[in-house]
């Protein structure tokens, strides 16, 4: 992360590896810098190493090799308490026999603060998560969203410069989860703290983060802003994992500068932008997002134009999702915003579709 000065880095991983059995590495050679006040999300499928990384930062897991630095000092061998890092789990991990205020006070007691200072901090923390009237209740008397707010207040009450969050909203329903996403984002910006957030929910990662690290098999596949990840995936895995993606297999027929022609079969060629593919004859996986596809007359302006047959049309409120059968795909997805005039979309009818060369990425084909 060259744009940040060394003093701006709050957390740094240097050659971090983790193996539980001495043979298989869950985390492989992680080198990563996180800036002060940055919201970074670790995103990936189950077993990709995300939570293990969080647990190593918190001190609940030991490193097999490498070092982790917090504010320039190695914390690799420090106890969890000595690291001064806030942690929020999906399970909330609240003490059921303590009141809300006592739960929030717990990390302050552990730091042996004067009582008057503790009282003021607990009061501020309750106000921060809008639970001023709930201090005397027990966790069991609160809703899931309220319990998550208590867990958040407890992680923030001692004013850490770094907070770790492991799937913190996984147990909440969709509407509450979206409300809490905004709440966490606002708090994070207001307090200027760095957050490392773990999720396997792509929309959550895209909504909340400054940068997202997409993990697979213990390795970062791509580290970028949400927009960069979605619009310009660097690998076939990232293209498929983030959002809906139309994937077509072919080989590079011609390549020059930032343009290439991909042979799908003897009759079909597609113009694309080459990404991590260098040579003619190389296998490639094309990535085209469903909302980048034009239909009807609008397809005439596109470099890639084809006819397909509508197999399914699903109304989603703000958009219509079409499934089209092409020569190369039985389930080619097209997303049409509701409100734009479109030709008659009858299942079984033929439809002209097209997409621009600039919206089609030729990625290095990975083995399935």
C-alpha positions in Angstrom: 0.0 0.0 0.0 2.4 2.6 -1.2 0.0 5.5 -0.8 0.3 5.3 2.9 3.3 6.5 5.0 4.8 3.9 7.3 3.5 5.9 10.3 0.0 5.7 8.9 0.0 1.9 9.1 -1.8 0.6 12.2 -1.5 -3.2 11.5 1.0 -5.1 9.4 1.3 -8.8 8.6 4.7 -9.9 7.5 5.0 -13.4 6.1 2.3 -14.8 8.3 1.5 -18.5 8.0 -0.8 -20.8 9.9 -1.0 -24.5 9.9 -2.9 -26.6 12.4 -1.4 -30.0 11.5 2.1 -29.0 10.4 1.3 -29.9 6.7 -1.6 -28.0 5.3 -1.5 -24.2 5.6 -4.8 -22.5 6.3 -3.0 -19.1 5.8 -0.1 -18.9 3.3 2.4 -16.1 3.5 0.2 -13.2 4.3 1.7 -9.8 3.7 -0.7 -7.0 4.3 -0.8 -3.4 5.7 -3.9 -1.7 7.1 -4.0 2.0 7.6 -5.3 4.0 10.6 -9.1 4.6 10.3 -9.4 2.1 7.4 -12.4 -0.3 7.1 -11.0 -3.5 5.5 -13.1 -6.6 4.9 -11.8 -10.1 4.6 -14.2 -11.9 2.2 -14.2 -15.4 1.0 -15.8 -18.8 1.2 -15.8 -21.0 4.4 -12.4 -22.4 5.1 -10.5 -19.7 3.2 -8.6 -18.5 6.3 -10.5 -15.3 7.1 -11.5 -16.1 10.7 -8.1 -17.7 11.4 -6.4 -14.4 10.5 -8.7 -12.4 12.8 -8.0 -14.9 15.7 -4.2 -14.5 15.2 -4.6 -10.7 15.4 -6.7 -11.0 18.6 -4.2 -13.4 20.1 -6.5 -16.4 20.3 -4.5 -18.3 17.8 -0.7 -18.6 17.5 1.2 -18.0 14.3 3.1 -20.9 12.7 5.5 -18.3 11.2 5.8 -14.6 10.5 5.1 -11.5 12.6 2.1 -9.2 13.2 2.8 -5.5 14.1 0.4 -3.1 15.7 1.5 0.5 15.6 5.0 -0.6 14.6 5.4 -3.0 17.6 5.3 -6.8 17.3 2.3 -8.2 19.1 3.0 -11.8 17.9 3.8 -13.0 21.5 1.6 -10.7 23.5 -1.4 -12.0 25.5 -4.9 -11.1 24.1 -5.5 -8.6 26.9 -2.2 -6.8 26.3 -3.0 -6.1 22.7 -5.8 -3.5 23.5 -7.9 -4.6 20.5 -11.7 -4.6 20.5 -13.4 -7.8 19.3 -17.1 -8.4 18.2 -18.3 -11.9 17.4 -21.4 -13.2 15.7 -22.5 -14.9 18.9 -22.3 -11.5 20.9 -20.5 -13.4 23.7 -22.2 -11.3 26.4 -22.3 -12.5 30.0 -25.9 -13.5 30.6 -25.7 -12.9 34.4 -24.4 -9.3 34.1 -26.5 -6.3 33.2 -25.9 -4.4 30.0 -23.9 -1.7 31.8 -21.8 -4.4 33.6 -21.1 -6.1 30.3 -19.8 -2.9 28.8 -17.8 -2.1 32.0 -16.1 -5.5 31.9 -13.1 -4.5 29.7 -12.6 -1.3 31.9 -12.5 -3.4 35.1 -9.8 -5.6 33.5 -7.8 -2.4 32.9 -8.3 -1.3 36.5 -9.6 2.2 35.7 -10.8 4.6 38.4 -14.5 4.1 39.1 -15.6 7.7 38.1 -13.8 7.4 34.8 -15.4 3.9 34.2 -18.9 5.4 34.9 -18.4 8.2 32.4 -17.1 5.8 29.7 -20.0 3.3 30.2 -22.5 6.2 30.0 -20.9 7.5 26.8 -20.8 4.0 25.3 -24.5 3.4 26.0 -25.4 6.8 24.4 -23.2 6.0 21.4 -25.2 2.8 20.6 -28.5 4.5 21.7 -29.2 2.2 24.7 -29.1 4.8 27.5 -32.4 3.4 28.9 -31.2 -0.3 28.9 -28.2 -0.3 31.2 -30.0 -2.2 34.0 -31.4 -5.0 31.8 -29.8 -8.4 31.2 -28.9 -9.5 27.7 -31.7 -12.1 27.7 -34.2 -9.2 27.9 -32.9 -7.6 24.7 -33.6 -8.3 21.0 -30.8 -9.6 18.7 -30.1 -6.1 17.3 -29.9 -4.6 20.8 -27.5 -7.4 22.0 -25.3 -6.7 19.0 -25.2 -3.0 20.0 -24.1 -4.0 23.5 -21.3 -6.2 22.1 -20.3 -3.2 19.9 -20.3 -0.8 22.9 -18.2 -3.2 24.9 -15.6 -3.5 22.1 -15.4 0.3 21.8 -15.6 1.4 25.4 -11.9 1.3 26.1 -11.2 3.3 22.9 -9.1 0.8 21.0 -7.5 2.0 17.8 -8.4 -1.3 16.1 -11.6 -3.4 16.3 -12.0 -6.9 14.9 -15.5 -8.1 13.8 -16.2 -11.7 12.9 -19.5 -12.1 11.0 -21.1 -9.7 13.6 -24.4 -9.4 11.8 -24.8 -13.0 10.6 -27.5 -13.8 13.1 -29.8 -10.8 12.3 -32.6 -10.7 9.7 -32.0 -8.8 6.4 -33.6 -5.5 7.3 -32.0 -5.3 10.8 -28.6 -6.4 9.2 -28.8 -3.5 6.7 -29.6 -1.0 9.5 -26.7 -2.3 11.6 -24.3 -2.1 8.6 -25.0 1.6 8.4 -24.7 2.1 12.1 -21.3 0.4 12.3 -20.1 2.4 9.3 -21.2 5.7 10.9 -19.6 4.8 14.2 -16.4 3.7 12.6 -16.1 7.0 10.7 -17.1 9.1 13.7 -14.5 7.4 16.0 -11.8 7.2 13.3 -10.9 3.6 14.3 -9.6 0.9 12.0 -11.9 -2.1 11.5 -11.0 -5.6 10.2 -14.3 -7.2 9.3 -14.9 -10.8 8.3 -17.8 -11.9 6.3 -18.8 -14.3 3.4 -21.7 -11.9 2.4 -20.5 -10.1 -0.7 -23.0 -7.3 -0.6 -22.1 -6.5 3.0 -18.4 -6.3 2.0 -19.1 -4.1 -1.0 -21.4 -1.8 1.1 -19.2 -1.2 4.1 -15.6 -1.4 3.1 -12.8 1.0 2.0 -11.0 -2.0 0.7 -11.8 -5.7 0.4 -9.4 -8.6 0.5 -10.9 -11.6 -1.3 -9.4 -14.8 0.1 -9.4 -18.3 -1.3 -7.4 -21.3 0.0 -5.4 -19.1 2.4 -4.3 -16.6 -0.2 -5.5 -13.1 -1.1 -6.8 -13.3 -4.7 -7.4 -9.6 -5.0 -7.2 -6.6 -2.7 -9.0 -3.5 -3.9 -11.8 -1.0 -3.4 -15.4 -2.5 -3.7 -15.9 -0.7 -7.1 -12.5 -2.0 -8.5 -13.3 -5.6 -7.3 -16.7 -5.6 -9.0 -15.9 -3.7 -12.1 -12.4 -5.0 -12.7 -12.0 -8.5 -11.2 -8.4 -9.8 -11.6 -9.1 -13.5 -11.5 -11.8 -15.9 -12.6 -12.4 -16.8 -8.9 -13.0 -13.1 -7.9 -15.3 -12.5 -10.9 -17.4 -15.5 -9.9 -17.4 -14.9 -6.2 -18.3 -11.2 -6.3 -21.8 -10.6 -7.6 -23.5 -12.4 -10.6 -21.2 -13.1 -13.5 -21.6 -14.6 -16.9 -18.7 -16.9 -17.6 -17.7 -18.1 -21.1 -14.8 -20.3 -21.8 -12.6 -19.8 -24.9 -9.0 -19.4 -26.2 -7.2 -16.2 -27.1 -7.2 -15.8 -31.0 -5.6 -12.3 -31.2 -4.1 -10.0 -28.6 -2.7 -6.5 -28.9 -2.3 -3.9 -26.1 -5.6 -3.7 -24.2 -7.7 -5.6 -26.7 -8.1 -9.2 -27.6 -10.3 -11.5 -29.7 -11.5 -14.7 -28.0 -12.5 -17.8 -30.0 -15.4 -19.5 -28.3 -15.8 -22.1 -31.1 -15.2 -22.2 -34.9 -18.0 -19.8 -35.6 -18.1 -17.4 -32.6 -15.5 -14.8 -31.7 -15.8 -12.2 -28.8 -13.9 -9.0 -28.4 -12.7 -8.4 -24.9 -10.1 -6.7 -22.6 -7.2 -9.0 -21.7 -6.5 -9.4 -18.0 -3.6 -11.6 -16.8 -3.6 -13.5 -20.2 -0.6 -12.9 -22.3 -0.5 -15.2 -25.3 -2.4 -16.4 -28.4 -3.8 -19.9 -27.8 -4.1 -19.4 -24.0 -7.3 -20.7 -22.3 -9.4 -17.8 -21.0 -12.6 -17.3 -19.0 -14.6 -14.3 -20.1 -16.5 -12.3 -17.5 -19.5 -10.2 -18.4 -21.8 -8.7 -15.7 -25.6 -9.1 -16.3 -26.3 -5.3 -16.1 -23.7 -4.5 -18.8 -25.7 -6.3 -21.5 -27.9 -4.4 -23.9 -31.0 -5.8 -25.6 -33.0 -4.9 -28.8 -32.0 -1.8 -30.6 -29.6 -0.8 -27.9 -27.4 -3.8 -28.8 -26.6 -2.3 -32.2 -24.0 0.0 -30.6 -22.0 -2.9 -29.1 -19.0 -4.6 -30.6 -20.3 -8.1 -29.5 -23.8 -8.8 -30.8 -25.7 -12.1 -30.8 -29.2 -13.6 -30.9 -30.5 -15.8 -28.0 -33.8 -17.3 -26.9 -35.5 -16.1 -23.7 -35.8 -19.1 -21.3 -37.0 -17.3 -18.2 -38.1 -13.8 -17.1 -38.2 -13.0 -13.4 -39.6 -9.8 -12.0 -37.5 -8.4 -9.1 -39.3 -5.1 -8.5 -36.4 -2.7 -9.4 -35.2 -4.9 -12.2 -36.1 -7.8 -14.5 -33.7 -10.8 -14.7 -33.7 -12.6 -17.9 -32.2 -16.1 -18.5 -31.2 -16.4 -22.2 -30.0 -19.5 -24.1 -27.0 -18.6 -26.3 -24.9 -21.0 -28.5 -22.4 -21.1 -25.6 -24.6 -20.9 -22.5 -28.0 -22.2 -21.5 -28.3 -19.7 -18.7 -26.9 -16.4 -19.8 -28.1 -13.7 -17.3 -29.3 -10.3 -18.3 -30.4 -7.6 -15.8 -32.7 -4.9 -17.1 -33.5 -1.9 -14.9 -37.3 -1.5 -14.4 -38.5 1.6 -16.1 -36.5 1.6 -19.3 -38.6 0.7 -22.4 -37.8 -2.8 -23.6 -39.0 -5.0 -26.4 -41.6 -7.6 -25.6 -39.9 -10.2 -23.3 -41.8 -13.4 -24.0 -40.4 -16.7 -22.9 -39.4 -18.7 -26.1 -39.0 -15.6 -28.3 -35.7 -14.6 -29.9 -33.9 -11.5 -28.6 -30.9 -9.6 -29.9 -28.3 -8.9 -27.2 -25.0 -7.2 -27.1 -22.2 -6.0 -24.9 -19.2 -3.6 -25.3 -15.7 -4.9 -25.6 -14.7 -2.7 -22.6 -17.2 -4.5 -20.4 -16.0 -8.0 -21.2 -12.9 -9.2 -19.3 -10.7 -12.1 -20.6 -9.3 -13.7 -17.4 -6.8 -16.4 -16.9 -8.8 -19.7 -16.9 -8.6 -21.6 -13.7 -9.3 -25.3 -13.4 -12.8 -26.0 -12.1 
